[in-house]
Every structure is written in structure tokens, then in C-alpha cells.
Amino acid sequence: MAEERTIQIELKHVTKRFTTKTLGEVTAVNDFNLKVYEGECFSILGPSGCGKSTTLRMIAGFEDLSEGEIYLSGEPVSIKKKNLYVPPEDRGLGMVFQAFAVWPHMNVYKNVALPLKVAKVPKEEIKPRVMKALKHCSLDGLEKVYPSDLSGGQQQRIALARAIVINPKILLLDEPLSNLDPKLRETMRFEIKKLQQEFNFTIIFVTHDQSEAMALSDRMMVMDMGNIQQVGTPTELYNKPINKFVHSFLGQSNFTQVIAENGKVCVKGCTTPLPVEAPKNMSGEILLATRPNTIEINHSDGYKAKVIKRVFLTDFSQYLVDLGGGQIIRIQTPHRNIFRQGDDCYVKFPSPMWYEKGEEDDAERAKRMVI
């Protein structure tokens, strides 16, 4: 019998609407139902304006709900119908923002001790708790140093230490690594995961960076325009995206316009069938979705195409390949698989996915970025 997991955070029919001067009323978060389990690292992923930070701020108590209910560890903290609202300082949460938000006039020790002083923790408890948090965030020995004398990564560690010093059951992270350089970001990912294992808190991690989300998450949720698109493990979402948006947002993608008829699939504008099995439940003009690193390219077998361009990248070579009919795809291969610009080539699609060709929502997404 599978072990039943404890629900740490639960959102029931949570909705948040804003009224703006230029756009009128906009639903930033639309009828969310979500459960996050104890000890889980759960990422909320999506483009700017999708509602991910608004969701986090409602959990934290910095935004009130338009509708719905939020529960933390089984206790209600926001119920709109009952006008119930527990303020942020009484929710027992740790939170780290995109901006480091460290106090420049306080040294490292005082920055980390501040939330304990605000909570009126006895003086004799403050020092050992601060020193423990500093040690776990690799800041021990820097107690008297001021933030201006530290690197960006060290300042972010101050924010993390300040969040964990209160012994939170839940840690909320709102794009905490986006101001760091790529190497520091990778280091801090491991630091965050290590802290979670040591303290066993539940993490909600908000980001627009899919590599961060996939590296850190036990489960993740992809949002778009205020709506939940898909929830699952990183592997599930990458390998079995529910729609074109999720497919395009998690990793690089090719979307090729094709015509499926009479058991055959042809590139739109071409007559030679592709070497793929036609989808059973779709016909007419549809999209063939592929990942650049899953397409096979060789010199003799498959669908004949032409290499337009070759780009040498650090770990692989990337080719732009013309399938005909104006359809260009990207293919990524090991460096040993060499083609030159203008060469004929042959391609195969071992694991294609199919989507209906629908209307794009880019204009609506662009509008939401200003909210």
C-alpha cells in the first residue's frame, strides 16, 4: 500500500483579478486547484505575466484573493467568502525574492537576526539560530561584514539564511537566482536543494527558467495566461507535454506544418511522405512537433532534405535543415556527425508528437507582461 502524503499547501478555486487603466479587468489567476505535499520542491513555471508570482504572493499573504481558499498545513489562511485573512507574518513562511532585499546598513549577522527580533524570540535563542543558519548557507566567518562588500551570490545566501532562520515549514522562492551569473545560478541550485534536504521544508519555486525548474523540482506546474496548463514531474512534462505551449516552453522545439491524409503525412507544400506513422485521431493540416536532439540525420536513409547552416556549439553541432515547402527545422547532433552547408541529408523522426494547428495567443501574452 502506497504511503499517503501530507498536504502542506492547498489552493481551492483560487482566482485573482486586477483592474488596470489600459486593459480593464484581467484575470491573473483563474480558478486554481492545487496541492503541494510536505517536503516537496514544487516549481511554478511560465512566461512573464502568466500569474506565477501573483500565485506565490497570495500564498504568502501579500495579495488577497478575489475568490477561493488557501490552506497551509491544513489550516485556512485565506477564505474570501468568510473574509478570512491571516497576515504574512503569522503564516510561518520563509520567503526569498528576486531582489536580494538585504539591509545595506546592517552587517550579515544583523540581517539574518532581524526576523527573530521582530518575532520577539528570546535573546539567548537568537545567536545559536543565526549561527546555524549562517553555517548552512556558507556564511560563517562573515558575521561582521556588510552586504556591499560581498558578491551577489553571498548576498543571496544572506536572503536564504534570513528565510531559514525562522525554521519555516514552507519556503517560497520568487525568481531568487535571476540576478546571478550562470555559474553562480548553478551553484545556488545545489545549495537550495541541499538546504531542503537538511531542513526538510517544502519549497515553492517560481521561475521562468525551465532548466532551473527541471533541475530543482520534484513536481512542477506550467502556467499560461493565468491558467494551469499541466502539473507533473519534470520528466513527465518534458516527454509527454499536454499541448503545444508546454512542449514549446520546456526545451527547444520544432513545429512543422504538415498535411495528414490517407495514412500519410507530407510537409505542407510537398508531396513526398515523411517516414512517420500518421496520427490516428488527426487529419488535415496539423503540426508535427519534434525535439532538435531526437531527430536522426544521416547521408542515405530517410526523408531527403538540405542543410542550410551548421553552427558549432560547445556540446553539439546544430543544423538548420530545409524540409521543403518553406519548413525549416533545427537538428542537434554530436560533432562527429558532420554535414556542410548546402549538403543533401536524410532525416528521421523517431518520436514525433502531434498538435492541432490553432490560433496563437502571443498578443494576449504580450499584454499581460505589462500587468
C-alpha positions as CSV (number, residue, x, y, z in Angstrom):
1,M,0.0,0.0,0.0
2,A,1.4,3.4,-1.1
3,E,2.3,5.8,1.7
4,E,-0.2,8.7,1.9
5,R,1.5,12.0,1.6
6,T,0.7,15.0,3.8
7,I,-0.7,18.0,2.0
8,Q,1.3,21.1,3.0
9,I,-0.3,23.7,0.7
10,E,-3.7,23.6,-0.8
11,L,-5.4,26.1,-3.1
12,K,-9.2,25.7,-3.8
13,H,-10.7,27.6,-6.7
14,V,-8.3,30.5,-6.2
15,T,-8.9,33.4,-8.5
16,K,-7.2,36.8,-8.7
17,R,-8.5,39.7,-10.8
18,F,-6.9,43.1,-11.4
19,T,-8.4,46.2,-12.8
20,T,-6.0,48.2,-14.9
21,K,-6.4,51.6,-16.7
22,T,-5.3,50.3,-20.1
23,L,-6.5,46.7,-20.1
24,G,-9.6,46.8,-17.9
25,E,-10.2,43.8,-15.8
26,V,-7.7,41.0,-16.2
27,T,-7.8,37.6,-14.6
28,A,-4.2,37.0,-13.4
29,V,-5.0,33.6,-11.8
30,N,-8.0,31.7,-12.9
31,D,-9.7,29.1,-10.7
32,F,-6.6,27.4,-9.3
33,N,-6.9,24.0,-7.6
34,L,-3.6,22.8,-6.4
35,K,-2.0,20.5,-3.8
36,V,1.7,20.7,-2.7
37,Y,2.9,17.9,-0.5
38,E,5.2,18.0,2.6
39,G,8.9,18.0,1.8
40,E,8.3,18.6,-1.9
41,C,10.1,21.0,-4.1
42,F,7.4,22.3,-6.4
43,S,8.1,24.8,-9.2
44,I,5.7,27.2,-10.9
45,L,6.9,27.9,-14.4
46,G,5.7,30.2,-17.1
47,P,6.4,33.3,-19.1
48,S,6.2,36.9,-17.8
49,G,2.7,37.9,-17.0
50,C,1.3,34.3,-16.6
51,G,0.3,34.8,-12.9
52,K,3.1,32.7,-11.2
53,S,4.3,35.5,-8.9
54,T,0.8,36.5,-8.1
55,T,0.0,32.9,-7.0
56,L,3.1,33.0,-4.8
57,R,2.1,36.3,-3.3
58,M,-1.4,35.1,-2.5
59,I,0.1,32.0,-0.7
60,A,2.4,34.4,1.2
61,G,-0.4,36.7,2.1
62,F,0.9,39.8,0.2
63,E,-2.1,39.6,-2.2
64,D,-5.7,39.0,-1.2
65,L,-7.9,36.6,-3.2
66,S,-10.7,37.6,-5.5
67,E,-12.2,34.2,-4.9
68,G,-11.3,30.9,-3.3
69,E,-9.5,29.4,-0.3
70,I,-5.8,28.7,0.7
71,Y,-4.8,26.3,3.4
72,L,-1.3,25.8,4.9
73,S,-0.6,22.6,6.9
74,G,-4.4,22.0,6.9
75,E,-5.2,25.4,8.5
76,P,-7.1,28.1,6.5
77,V,-5.1,31.3,5.9
78,S,-7.3,32.9,3.2
79,I,-11.0,32.3,2.6
80,K,-12.6,35.0,0.6
81,K,-16.3,34.1,1.3
82,K,-15.7,34.3,5.0
83,N,-13.5,37.3,4.8
84,L,-10.7,35.3,6.5
85,Y,-7.2,36.6,6.0
86,V,-4.1,35.7,8.0
87,P,-1.3,38.3,7.6
88,P,2.0,37.2,6.1
89,E,3.9,37.5,9.5
90,D,1.5,35.0,11.0
91,R,1.8,32.3,8.3
92,G,5.2,31.0,9.4
93,L,6.7,31.2,5.9
94,G,10.2,31.9,4.7
95,M,10.4,33.9,1.5
96,V,13.2,35.0,-0.8
97,F,12.6,37.5,-3.6
98,Q,14.2,38.2,-6.9
99,A,15.9,41.3,-5.5
100,F,18.1,40.2,-2.6
101,A,16.4,42.7,-0.2
102,V,19.2,42.7,2.3
103,W,19.6,45.8,4.6
104,P,22.8,47.6,3.5
105,H,23.3,49.4,6.8
106,M,23.3,46.1,8.7
107,N,26.1,43.5,8.8
108,V,25.5,39.9,7.9
109,Y,24.6,38.8,11.4
110,K,22.1,41.6,12.0
111,N,20.4,41.0,8.6
112,V,19.8,37.3,9.5
113,A,18.9,38.0,13.1
114,L,16.3,40.7,12.2
115,P,13.2,38.4,11.6
116,L,13.9,36.7,15.0
117,K,14.0,40.1,16.7
118,V,10.8,41.2,15.0
119,A,9.2,37.9,16.2
120,K,10.5,38.7,19.8
121,V,12.4,35.5,20.1
122,P,14.3,35.3,23.4
123,K,17.8,36.8,23.1
124,E,19.5,33.6,24.3
125,E,17.9,31.7,21.3
126,I,18.8,34.2,18.6
127,K,22.6,33.8,18.4
128,P,22.7,29.9,18.1
129,R,19.9,30.0,15.5
130,V,21.6,32.8,13.4
131,M,25.0,31.0,13.6
132,K,23.3,27.7,12.5
133,A,21.6,29.4,9.5
134,L,24.9,31.2,8.5
135,K,26.8,27.9,8.6
136,H,24.2,26.1,6.4
137,C,24.4,29.0,3.9
138,S,28.2,29.0,3.9
139,L,28.4,32.4,5.5
140,D,30.1,31.5,8.8
141,G,33.0,33.8,9.5
142,L,31.3,36.7,7.7
143,E,29.1,37.8,10.5
144,K,30.5,41.4,10.8
145,V,30.8,42.0,7.0
146,Y,28.4,44.4,5.3
147,P,26.5,43.3,2.2
148,S,28.2,45.9,0.0
149,D,31.5,44.0,0.5
150,L,30.0,40.7,-0.7
151,S,29.4,39.1,-4.0
152,G,25.9,38.7,-5.5
153,G,25.9,35.0,-4.6
154,Q,26.9,35.8,-1.0
155,Q,24.1,38.4,-0.8
156,Q,21.6,35.9,-2.0
157,R,22.8,33.5,0.7
158,I,22.1,36.2,3.3
159,A,18.5,36.3,2.0
160,L,18.3,32.5,2.2
161,A,19.8,32.4,5.7
162,R,17.3,35.0,6.8
163,A,14.5,32.9,5.4
164,I,15.5,29.7,7.1
165,V,16.4,31.2,10.5
166,I,12.8,31.2,11.5
167,N,12.6,27.4,11.0
168,P,9.8,27.7,8.3
169,K,7.8,24.6,7.2
170,I,7.4,26.3,3.9
171,L,10.0,28.3,1.9
172,L,8.7,30.5,-1.0
173,L,11.3,31.4,-3.7
174,D,10.3,34.1,-6.2
175,E,12.9,34.0,-9.1
176,P,15.7,34.1,-6.5
177,L,18.5,33.3,-8.9
178,S,17.7,35.5,-11.9
179,N,20.1,38.3,-10.9
180,L,23.1,35.9,-10.7
181,D,25.5,35.0,-13.4
182,P,25.0,31.5,-15.0
183,K,27.8,29.8,-12.9
184,L,26.5,31.2,-9.6
185,R,23.0,30.2,-10.5
186,E,24.0,26.6,-11.0
187,T,25.9,26.6,-7.7
188,M,22.9,28.1,-5.8
189,R,20.5,25.5,-7.2
190,F,22.6,22.8,-5.5
191,E,22.7,25.0,-2.3
192,I,18.9,25.3,-2.2
193,K,18.4,21.6,-2.8
194,K,20.9,20.8,-0.1
195,L,19.2,23.1,2.4
196,Q,15.8,21.5,1.7
197,Q,17.3,18.0,2.4
198,E,18.8,19.3,5.7
199,F,15.8,21.2,7.0
200,N,13.0,19.2,5.3
201,F,10.9,22.2,4.4
202,T,8.5,22.4,1.5
203,I,9.6,24.7,-1.3
204,I,7.5,26.5,-3.9
205,F,9.9,27.9,-6.5
206,V,8.7,30.4,-9.1
207,T,10.8,30.9,-12.2
208,H,10.6,31.5,-16.0
209,D,13.7,29.4,-16.5
210,Q,12.8,25.8,-17.4
211,S,16.3,24.5,-16.8
212,E,16.2,25.7,-13.2
213,A,12.7,24.3,-12.7
214,M,13.7,20.9,-14.1
215,A,16.9,20.7,-12.0
216,L,15.2,21.5,-8.7
217,S,11.7,20.2,-8.9
218,D,10.1,17.0,-7.6
219,R,7.0,18.2,-9.5
220,M,6.3,21.3,-11.5
221,M,3.4,23.3,-12.9
222,V,3.4,25.1,-16.2
223,M,1.2,28.2,-16.3
224,D,0.0,30.3,-19.2
225,M,-2.2,33.4,-19.1
226,G,-3.5,32.7,-15.6
227,N,-4.3,29.1,-16.2
228,I,-2.7,25.8,-15.2
229,Q,-1.6,24.0,-18.3
230,Q,0.0,20.9,-16.8
231,V,1.3,19.5,-13.5
232,G,3.7,16.6,-13.2
233,T,7.3,15.5,-12.7
234,P,9.9,17.2,-15.0
235,T,10.3,14.0,-17.0
236,E,6.5,13.7,-17.5
237,L,6.1,17.3,-18.7
238,Y,9.1,17.1,-21.0
239,N,8.3,13.7,-22.5
240,K,4.5,14.0,-22.6
241,P,3.6,17.7,-22.9
242,I,-0.2,18.1,-22.9
243,N,-0.2,20.8,-25.6
244,K,1.9,22.9,-27.9
245,F,2.5,25.6,-25.3
246,V,4.0,23.2,-22.8
247,H,6.0,21.5,-25.5
248,S,7.5,24.8,-26.7
249,F,8.2,26.1,-23.1
250,L,10.1,23.1,-21.9
251,G,13.2,22.8,-24.1
252,Q,13.7,23.6,-27.8
253,S,11.1,22.5,-30.2
254,N,10.4,22.3,-33.9
255,F,6.8,22.7,-35.1
256,T,6.5,21.6,-38.8
257,Q,3.3,22.3,-40.7
258,V,2.2,19.0,-42.3
259,I,-0.9,17.5,-44.1
260,A,-2.1,14.2,-42.8
261,E,-4.3,12.3,-45.3
262,N,-5.0,8.7,-46.2
263,G,-2.5,7.3,-43.7
264,K,0.3,9.5,-45.0
265,V,2.0,12.7,-43.7
266,C,3.5,15.2,-46.0
267,V,5.2,18.5,-45.3
268,K,2.8,21.3,-46.3
269,G,3.6,22.2,-49.9
270,C,5.4,18.9,-50.6
271,T,4.3,15.5,-52.0
272,T,6.9,13.1,-50.6
273,P,5.6,11.4,-47.5
274,L,7.6,11.7,-44.3
275,P,8.9,8.4,-42.7
276,V,6.4,8.6,-39.8
277,E,3.2,6.8,-38.8
278,A,0.3,9.1,-39.3
279,P,-1.6,10.1,-36.1
280,K,-4.8,8.1,-35.7
281,N,-7.0,10.8,-34.4
282,M,-6.0,13.8,-36.5
283,S,-6.2,14.7,-40.2
284,G,-5.8,17.7,-42.4
285,E,-3.4,20.5,-41.6
286,I,-1.6,19.8,-38.3
287,L,1.7,20.3,-36.5
288,L,4.5,17.8,-36.3
289,A,6.4,18.5,-33.0
290,T,9.9,17.3,-32.5
291,R,12.9,18.0,-30.3
292,P,16.1,19.0,-32.1
293,N,18.2,16.4,-30.3
294,T,15.9,13.5,-31.1
295,I,15.9,13.8,-34.9
296,E,18.2,11.5,-36.8
297,I,20.3,12.9,-39.6
298,N,22.4,10.8,-42.0
299,H,23.7,10.5,-45.5
300,S,21.4,7.9,-47.1
301,D,18.3,6.9,-45.3
302,G,15.1,8.7,-44.5
303,Y,13.4,11.9,-45.8
304,K,15.6,13.8,-48.2
305,A,16.4,17.4,-47.1
306,K,19.1,20.1,-47.4
307,V,21.5,21.6,-44.9
308,I,21.2,25.4,-44.8
309,K,23.6,26.1,-42.0
310,R,25.8,24.4,-39.5
311,V,26.6,26.0,-36.1
312,F,29.3,24.6,-33.8
313,L,28.2,24.8,-30.2
314,T,30.1,23.6,-27.1
315,D,28.4,20.2,-26.7
316,F,27.0,19.5,-30.1
317,S,26.6,20.8,-33.7
318,Q,23.3,22.4,-34.7
319,Y,22.0,22.3,-38.2
320,L,19.3,24.3,-39.9
321,V,17.7,21.9,-42.4
322,D,15.2,22.7,-45.1
323,L,12.4,20.1,-45.5
324,G,10.8,21.8,-48.4
325,G,7.7,24.0,-48.6
326,G,9.4,26.7,-46.5
327,Q,9.6,24.4,-43.5
328,I,12.9,24.8,-41.6
329,I,13.9,22.6,-38.6
330,R,16.8,22.6,-36.1
331,I,18.7,19.4,-35.6
332,Q,21.3,18.8,-32.8
333,T,23.9,16.0,-33.2
334,P,27.3,15.1,-31.8
335,H,30.2,16.9,-33.5
336,R,31.3,13.7,-35.3
337,N,28.1,13.8,-37.5
338,I,29.4,16.3,-39.9
339,F,27.5,18.0,-42.8
340,R,28.4,21.1,-44.7
341,Q,26.2,24.0,-45.8
342,G,24.4,23.0,-49.0
343,D,24.8,19.2,-48.5
344,D,21.9,16.9,-49.1
345,C,20.9,14.9,-46.0
346,Y,18.3,12.4,-44.9
347,V,16.3,12.8,-41.7
348,K,14.1,10.5,-39.5
349,F,11.7,11.4,-36.7
350,P,11.8,8.6,-34.1
351,S,9.4,10.1,-31.5
352,P,7.1,12.7,-33.1
353,M,4.2,14.4,-31.3
354,W,1.2,16.0,-33.0
355,Y,-0.9,19.1,-32.2
356,E,-3.8,20.7,-33.9
357,K,-2.9,23.9,-35.7
358,G,-4.7,26.5,-33.5
359,E,-4.7,30.3,-33.1
360,E,-1.7,31.8,-31.4
361,D,-2.1,33.8,-28.2
362,D,1.1,35.8,-28.4
363,A,-0.8,39.2,-28.5
364,E,-2.6,38.4,-25.3
365,R,0.6,37.2,-23.6
366,A,2.3,40.4,-24.6
367,K,-0.5,42.5,-23.0
368,R,-0.2,40.5,-19.7
369,M,3.5,41.3,-19.4
370,V,2.7,44.9,-18.5
371,I,0.5,43.9,-15.5
